[in-house]
């Protein structure tokens, strides 16, 4: 994967490479939606889980960059 190649060359992953790999995976799977759709879906599910009493604070903190 190009993401793994990027990790070997630099200490961080570039957003453009991550986005490209995600879009490639979505296309290969035959899906027509854009990556941001998944972000919204997962965030809503995490919020729902939190309302149900599950502790997801670390994951939510990563999403918001806290």
Buried (B, 14 or more C-beta within 10 A) or exposed (E): EEBEEBEEEEEEEEEEBBEEBBEEEBEEEEEEEEEEEEEEEEBEEBEEBBEEEEEEEEEBEEEEEE
